[in-house]
């Protein structure tokens, strides 16, 4: 007779700890199911994690165990050994029935542990390719701009004068637009190459000019059960960087259908199985969609809260149901929602002020869960839902070179895009950033 005590059922969330904090609905949903919540996060977040877990009133208190792993985003597969070592220990203590990469950092090792444990994931091909920009160009060549891969040992030998300009230079394994530059001349390319760490693999690729979008899809057992396009605005309209400044959900222009069709083809090529995919595209003046990149994890920034505002219910519970093998359905959108990041002058942040009746600014630390944005009714008037500040008073604001440099964001929704555009103008006029410049 088998008298061995059954192991407690557990679910593993992975990624940068601040991303897990931001999306705290995963924690509350798993806790309501009575599952043990385990977290894998880089060791650089240890102090932040321990401070957050001391707050017993926070959703972070639902986390039963944390494993700190070591690696670097700019070094391929460097987190894998630490992650596998942590799971070797955990699987002797728990029955791990699900896992999900909340952020980009640990997507690849999350796919490995899911495959080894026989639990649901996008699949080994999808998680490996989605984590590497050069593998995306290799596997998904039919959807991609022309590109040249530059391994570290070939950097000094590449003939920069033979390339077509303008081009995009990007590191192969980073995220959040870090290190992505628009290059106009061979001389500029030569100077830019010298600024990347010597060990990084780079991509030099054709610059696609056109409107940028993302497509969020939910797949279950290889079938897309939900798909929606998001309209984007980035800094490349006036700078040589690609920091995202605005998202609108759902996109309502004429490109949505072709974007959804192209995304389906990409997912088929990757044999994408279970989970969410975030695919980024540009559509050129000829109406052709070009794949910028694809990620097999939750979309970043405030795209998830936007889905709650537009569709009337959050995506996080649906994602967890997919990863646990349960039936999923989502409604049609009832409103149009947008988040807007404000640009700023470099300097010391003194204050942020809002002149909007009934609305207040939320100043957020990295280990604070984002406040819940409650969805309105379909016929509500255009509404400002929230204003968040991601920096602290006295903190230096840097030029916008990556997503981490942004400071202030607001969320709005309306019945249609025309109303949304007017509301955005009105809100922008009522937010003031007080920044002390270097020479003040």
C-alpha positions as CSV (number, residue, x, y, z in Angstrom):
1,X,0.0,0.0,0.0
2,X,1.3,3.4,-1.0
3,X,1.3,5.6,2.2
4,X,3.5,8.3,0.8
5,X,1.9,11.8,1.5
6,X,1.0,13.6,-1.7
7,X,3.1,16.6,-2.5
8,X,1.3,20.0,-2.5
9,X,0.4,21.3,-5.9
10,X,2.4,24.3,-6.9
11,X,2.5,26.9,-9.7
12,X,5.8,28.6,-10.7
13,X,5.9,32.2,-11.9
14,X,9.1,33.5,-13.5
15,X,10.6,36.8,-14.4
16,X,11.9,40.1,-13.1
17,X,10.3,40.6,-9.7
18,X,8.9,44.0,-10.4
19,X,7.0,42.6,-13.4
20,X,5.4,40.0,-11.1
21,X,4.5,42.8,-8.7
22,X,3.0,44.9,-11.4
23,X,0.8,42.0,-12.5
24,X,-0.3,40.9,-9.0
25,X,-3.6,39.5,-10.3
26,X,-1.7,36.3,-11.1
27,X,-0.9,36.0,-7.4
28,X,-4.4,36.5,-6.2
29,X,-5.9,34.2,-8.8
30,X,-3.5,31.4,-7.9
31,X,-4.0,31.9,-4.2
32,X,-7.8,31.6,-4.6
33,X,-7.2,28.2,-6.2
34,X,-5.3,27.1,-3.1
35,X,-2.1,26.5,-5.1
36,X,1.4,27.0,-3.6
37,X,3.0,30.0,-5.5
38,X,6.7,29.7,-6.2
39,X,8.7,32.5,-7.9
40,X,11.9,32.3,-9.9
41,X,13.6,35.7,-10.2
42,X,17.1,37.0,-10.7
43,X,19.3,37.4,-7.6
44,X,19.6,41.2,-8.2
45,X,16.0,41.5,-6.8
46,X,16.7,39.7,-3.5
47,X,16.5,42.8,-1.3
48,X,13.4,44.1,-3.1
49,X,11.7,40.7,-2.7
50,X,12.4,40.3,1.0
51,X,11.1,43.8,1.7
52,X,7.9,43.2,-0.3
53,X,7.2,39.9,1.4
54,X,7.2,41.5,4.8
55,X,4.0,43.4,3.9
56,X,1.4,40.8,4.9
57,X,-1.4,42.9,3.4
58,X,0.1,42.8,-0.1
59,X,-0.6,40.2,-2.7
60,X,3.1,39.5,-2.6
61,X,2.4,37.7,0.7
62,X,0.8,34.9,-1.2
63,X,4.2,33.8,-2.5
64,X,5.3,30.7,-0.6
65,X,8.8,30.3,-1.9
66,X,11.4,32.3,-4.0
67,X,14.5,31.0,-5.8
68,X,17.1,33.5,-6.8
69,X,18.8,32.7,-10.1
70,X,22.0,34.2,-11.6
71,X,22.6,35.2,-15.2
72,X,22.6,38.2,-17.5
73,X,20.2,39.3,-20.2
74,X,23.0,40.1,-22.6
75,X,24.5,36.6,-22.3
76,X,22.5,33.8,-24.0
77,X,21.2,30.9,-21.8
78,X,23.1,32.2,-18.8
79,X,20.1,31.8,-16.4
80,X,19.5,28.1,-17.4
81,X,21.9,26.4,-14.9
82,X,20.5,28.3,-11.8
83,X,16.9,27.7,-12.9
84,X,17.4,24.0,-13.5
85,X,19.1,23.7,-10.1
86,X,16.2,25.4,-8.4
87,X,13.6,23.2,-10.0
88,X,15.6,20.1,-9.1
89,X,15.0,21.0,-5.5
90,X,11.4,22.2,-5.8
91,X,10.2,19.1,-7.6
92,X,11.2,17.0,-4.6
93,X,9.0,19.2,-2.4
94,X,6.0,20.0,-4.7
95,X,3.9,18.6,-7.5
96,X,4.5,21.4,-10.0
97,X,1.3,21.6,-12.2
98,X,1.9,24.8,-14.1
99,X,4.4,27.5,-14.9
100,X,4.3,30.8,-16.7
101,X,6.9,33.5,-17.7
102,X,5.4,36.7,-16.6
103,X,8.3,38.7,-18.0
104,X,11.0,38.3,-20.7
105,X,14.0,37.5,-18.4
106,X,13.4,33.8,-17.9
107,X,11.3,32.8,-20.9
108,X,13.7,30.2,-22.2
109,X,14.4,28.3,-19.0
110,X,10.7,28.4,-18.2
111,X,10.1,26.5,-21.5
112,X,12.8,24.0,-20.6
113,X,11.3,23.2,-17.2
114,X,7.8,22.9,-18.6
115,X,9.0,20.5,-21.2
116,X,10.9,18.4,-18.7
117,X,8.0,18.3,-16.3
118,X,5.4,17.6,-19.0
119,X,3.3,20.7,-18.2
120,X,1.9,23.3,-20.6
121,X,4.0,25.9,-22.3
122,X,4.4,27.5,-25.8
123,X,6.8,24.7,-26.6
124,X,10.5,24.4,-26.8
125,X,10.8,25.9,-30.3
126,X,8.6,28.8,-29.5
127,X,10.3,29.7,-26.1
128,X,13.8,29.4,-27.6
129,X,13.1,31.3,-30.8
130,X,11.0,34.0,-29.0
131,X,13.9,34.7,-26.7
132,X,16.5,35.3,-29.5
133,X,16.2,38.1,-32.1
134,X,18.6,36.4,-34.5
135,X,16.8,33.0,-34.3
136,X,13.6,34.9,-35.1
137,X,15.2,36.2,-38.3
138,X,16.4,32.6,-39.1
139,X,13.2,30.7,-38.4
140,X,10.8,33.5,-39.5
141,X,12.8,34.8,-42.5
142,X,9.7,35.0,-44.7
143,X,8.2,37.6,-42.4
144,X,11.4,39.5,-41.5
145,X,13.3,42.5,-42.9
146,X,16.7,41.8,-44.5
147,X,19.3,41.4,-41.7
148,X,22.9,40.6,-41.0
149,X,23.9,38.7,-37.9
150,X,27.1,39.8,-36.3
151,X,28.6,37.4,-33.7
152,X,31.1,38.9,-31.4
153,X,34.2,37.5,-33.2
154,X,33.0,39.0,-36.5
155,X,32.3,42.5,-35.4
156,X,35.7,43.9,-36.4
157,X,35.5,42.2,-39.8
158,X,32.1,43.4,-41.1
159,X,32.2,45.8,-44.1
160,X,29.9,48.6,-42.9
161,X,30.1,50.5,-46.2
162,X,28.5,47.5,-48.0
163,X,25.2,47.7,-46.0
164,X,22.0,49.5,-47.1
165,X,21.2,52.6,-45.0
166,X,19.2,53.6,-42.9
167,X,19.4,50.4,-40.8
168,X,18.5,49.2,-37.3
169,X,21.2,48.0,-35.0
170,X,20.0,45.9,-32.1
171,X,21.4,43.4,-29.5
172,X,20.1,39.9,-29.9
173,X,19.0,39.1,-26.4
174,X,18.0,42.3,-24.5
175,X,14.5,43.6,-24.2
176,X,12.5,46.8,-23.4
177,X,14.1,48.5,-26.5
178,X,17.4,48.5,-24.8
179,X,20.3,49.1,-27.2
180,X,18.1,49.4,-30.3
181,X,19.3,52.3,-32.6
182,X,18.4,53.8,-35.9
183,X,21.7,54.2,-37.9
184,X,22.0,56.5,-40.9
185,X,25.6,56.2,-42.1
186,X,28.6,53.8,-41.9
187,X,30.4,56.2,-39.7
188,X,27.5,56.3,-37.2
189,X,27.4,52.5,-37.4
190,X,31.1,52.2,-36.6
191,X,30.8,54.5,-33.5
192,X,27.7,52.6,-32.3
193,X,29.3,49.2,-32.6
194,X,32.1,50.3,-30.2
195,X,29.5,51.0,-27.5
196,X,28.1,47.5,-27.2
197,X,29.8,45.0,-24.8
198,X,32.3,42.8,-26.7
199,X,30.4,39.6,-26.0
200,X,27.1,40.7,-27.5
201,X,25.7,39.3,-30.7
202,X,24.1,42.0,-32.8
203,X,21.7,42.4,-35.7
204,X,22.0,45.0,-38.4
205,X,18.8,45.0,-40.4
206,X,16.7,46.9,-42.9
207,X,14.9,49.8,-41.4
208,X,11.1,49.4,-42.0
209,X,9.3,52.7,-42.1
210,X,5.6,52.5,-41.2
211,X,3.0,52.3,-38.4
212,X,3.9,50.0,-35.5
213,X,1.5,47.5,-33.9
214,X,1.5,44.5,-31.6
215,X,-0.8,41.5,-31.7
216,X,-1.7,39.7,-28.5
217,X,-2.8,36.1,-29.0
218,X,-4.0,33.4,-26.6
219,X,-3.3,29.8,-27.8
220,X,-4.6,26.5,-26.4
221,X,-3.3,23.2,-27.6
222,X,-1.9,24.9,-30.7
223,X,-5.1,26.7,-31.6
224,X,-5.5,30.5,-31.4
225,X,-8.6,31.2,-29.3
226,X,-8.2,35.0,-29.0
227,X,-6.3,37.6,-31.0
228,X,-6.3,41.4,-30.9
229,X,-4.1,44.1,-32.4
230,X,-2.7,47.0,-30.5
231,X,-1.8,50.4,-32.1
232,X,1.6,51.8,-31.0
233,X,3.5,55.1,-30.9
234,X,7.3,55.1,-30.4
235,X,10.1,57.7,-30.2
236,X,11.4,56.8,-33.6
237,X,9.1,59.5,-35.1
238,X,11.6,62.1,-33.8
239,X,14.6,60.3,-32.4
240,X,16.9,57.4,-33.3
241,X,15.5,55.2,-30.5
242,X,12.4,53.0,-30.3
243,X,10.9,53.6,-26.8
244,X,7.2,53.0,-26.8
245,X,5.1,56.0,-25.9
246,X,1.5,54.9,-26.4
247,X,-0.7,51.8,-26.9
248,X,-4.3,51.7,-28.0
249,X,-6.5,48.6,-27.6
250,X,-8.0,47.3,-29.7
251,X,-6.6,48.7,-32.9
252,X,-9.4,49.9,-35.2
253,X,-7.7,50.8,-38.5
254,X,-7.7,48.8,-41.8
255,X,-4.5,46.8,-40.9
256,X,-6.0,44.7,-38.2
257,X,-7.1,41.8,-40.4
258,X,-3.8,41.4,-42.2
259,X,-1.9,41.6,-38.9
260,X,-4.0,38.8,-37.3
261,X,-3.5,36.6,-40.4
262,X,0.3,37.2,-40.4
263,X,0.5,36.4,-36.7
264,X,-1.3,33.2,-37.2
265,X,1.2,32.1,-39.8
266,X,4.1,33.0,-37.5
267,X,2.6,31.0,-34.6
268,X,2.1,28.0,-37.0
269,X,5.8,28.2,-38.0
270,X,6.8,28.1,-34.4
271,X,4.4,25.3,-33.5
272,X,3.1,27.5,-30.7
273,X,1.1,25.4,-28.2
274,X,-0.2,27.0,-25.0
275,X,0.0,30.5,-23.7
276,X,0.2,34.1,-24.7
277,X,2.3,35.6,-27.5
278,X,3.1,39.2,-28.0
279,X,4.1,39.9,-31.6
280,X,5.4,43.3,-32.8
281,X,4.9,44.4,-36.5
282,X,5.4,47.4,-38.8
283,X,3.2,47.9,-41.8
284,X,5.0,49.7,-44.7
285,X,3.5,52.1,-47.3
286,X,2.7,49.2,-49.5
287,X,0.5,47.6,-46.8
288,X,3.0,44.7,-46.1
289,X,3.4,43.7,-42.5
290,X,7.0,43.1,-41.3
291,X,7.8,41.2,-38.2
292,X,9.8,43.2,-35.7
293,X,9.9,40.5,-33.0
294,X,7.8,38.0,-31.0
295,X,7.7,37.2,-27.3
296,X,6.1,34.2,-25.6
297,X,5.1,36.0,-22.4
298,X,2.7,38.7,-21.1
299,X,2.9,41.9,-23.0
300,X,4.8,44.7,-21.3
301,X,4.0,48.2,-20.2
302,X,0.2,48.7,-19.4
303,X,-1.2,46.6,-22.2
304,X,-2.8,44.1,-19.8
305,X,-4.7,46.8,-17.9
306,X,-5.8,48.2,-21.3
307,X,-7.4,44.8,-22.2
308,X,-9.3,45.0,-18.9
309,X,-10.6,48.5,-19.8
310,X,-11.4,47.6,-23.4
311,X,-12.9,44.1,-23.0
312,X,-14.4,44.4,-19.6
313,X,-12.4,41.6,-18.0
314,X,-8.7,40.9,-17.5
315,X,-6.6,38.5,-19.5
316,X,-4.6,37.2,-16.5
317,X,-7.2,34.7,-15.4
318,X,-7.6,33.4,-18.9
319,X,-3.8,32.9,-19.2
320,X,-3.7,30.9,-16.0
321,X,-6.6,28.8,-17.1
322,X,-4.8,28.0,-20.4
323,X,-1.6,27.0,-18.5
324,X,-3.8,24.7,-16.2
325,X,-5.6,23.1,-19.2
326,X,-9.0,24.7,-18.5
327,X,-11.6,26.0,-20.9
328,X,-11.3,29.7,-21.8
329,X,-13.5,32.2,-23.5
330,X,-13.3,36.0,-23.8
331,X,-15.9,38.6,-24.8
332,X,-15.8,41.1,-27.6
333,X,-14.4,44.6,-26.8
334,X,-16.9,47.2,-25.6
335,X,-14.6,50.3,-25.4
336,X,-11.3,51.6,-26.8
337,X,-8.5,52.1,-24.2
338,X,-5.1,53.9,-24.4
339,X,-2.1,54.4,-22.2
340,X,0.2,57.4,-22.8
341,X,3.8,57.8,-21.6
342,X,4.8,61.5,-21.3
343,X,8.2,62.5,-22.6
344,X,10.3,64.6,-20.3
345,X,13.4,66.8,-20.1
346,X,16.4,65.2,-18.4
347,X,17.0,66.4,-14.8
348,X,15.9,65.9,-11.3
349,X,12.2,65.1,-10.8
350,X,10.8,67.6,-8.3
351,X,7.0,66.8,-8.6
352,X,4.2,65.8,-10.9
353,X,0.9,67.6,-10.7
354,X,-2.6,66.8,-12.1
355,X,-5.5,69.2,-12.4
356,X,-8.3,66.8,-13.0
357,X,-11.4,66.6,-10.7
358,X,-11.8,63.2,-9.0
359,X,-8.4,61.9,-10.2
360,X,-5.2,61.4,-8.2
361,X,-1.7,60.5,-9.1
362,X,-0.3,57.2,-7.8
363,X,3.4,57.2,-7.1
364,X,4.7,53.6,-7.5
365,X,7.8,51.8,-6.3
366,X,9.0,48.8,-8.3
367,X,7.8,46.4,-5.7
368,X,4.3,47.9,-5.5
369,X,1.4,46.1,-7.2
370,X,-0.2,48.4,-9.8
371,X,-3.6,49.7,-8.6
372,X,-6.4,47.9,-10.2
373,X,-8.1,49.8,-13.0
374,X,-11.8,49.0,-12.9
375,X,-13.4,48.6,-16.3
376,X,-16.3,51.0,-17.0
377,X,-19.6,50.4,-18.9
378,X,-19.8,50.4,-22.7
379,X,-21.6,53.7,-22.8
380,X,-19.6,55.6,-20.2
381,X,-18.3,59.1,-21.1
382,X,-14.6,59.3,-22.0
383,X,-12.8,58.7,-18.8
384,X,-9.3,59.2,-17.2
385,X,-8.8,56.0,-15.3
386,X,-5.3,56.5,-13.7
387,X,-2.1,58.4,-13.6
388,X,1.1,56.6,-12.5
389,X,4.5,57.9,-11.7
390,X,7.3,55.3,-11.9
391,X,10.1,57.5,-10.6
392,X,10.4,59.1,-7.2
393,X,10.8,62.7,-6.2
394,X,14.5,63.6,-6.3
395,X,15.3,60.9,-8.8
396,X,17.2,61.7,-12.0
397,X,15.2,61.5,-15.2
398,X,17.4,60.3,-18.1
399,X,16.8,60.7,-21.8
400,X,14.4,58.1,-23.2
401,X,16.7,55.3,-24.4
402,X,14.8,52.4,-23.1
403,X,11.4,51.6,-21.4
404,X,13.0,51.9,-18.0
405,X,13.7,55.6,-18.6
406,X,10.0,56.6,-18.7
407,X,8.4,58.3,-15.7
408,X,4.8,59.2,-16.1
409,X,1.9,57.3,-17.7
410,X,-1.9,57.8,-17.8
411,X,-4.7,55.5,-18.8
412,X,-7.9,56.5,-20.6
413,X,-10.8,54.9,-22.3
414,X,-13.8,56.0,-24.5
415,X,-16.5,54.8,-26.8
416,X,-14.5,55.4,-30.0
417,X,-11.1,56.6,-31.2
418,X,-12.2,60.2,-31.9
419,X,-13.3,60.6,-28.3
420,X,-10.1,59.0,-27.1
421,X,-7.9,61.3,-29.1
422,X,-9.7,64.4,-27.7
423,X,-9.4,63.1,-24.1
424,X,-5.7,62.4,-24.6
425,X,-5.2,66.1,-25.6
426,X,-7.2,67.3,-22.6
427,X,-5.3,65.1,-20.1
428,X,-1.9,66.0,-21.5
429,X,-2.8,69.7,-20.9
430,X,-3.6,69.0,-17.2
431,X,-0.4,67.1,-16.2
432,X,2.7,69.1,-15.3
433,X,6.1,67.6,-14.7
434,X,8.4,69.8,-12.6
435,X,12.0,68.8,-13.5
436,X,15.1,70.6,-12.3
437,X,17.6,70.7,-15.1
438,X,21.4,70.2,-14.8
439,X,22.1,73.9,-14.9
440,X,19.2,75.2,-12.8
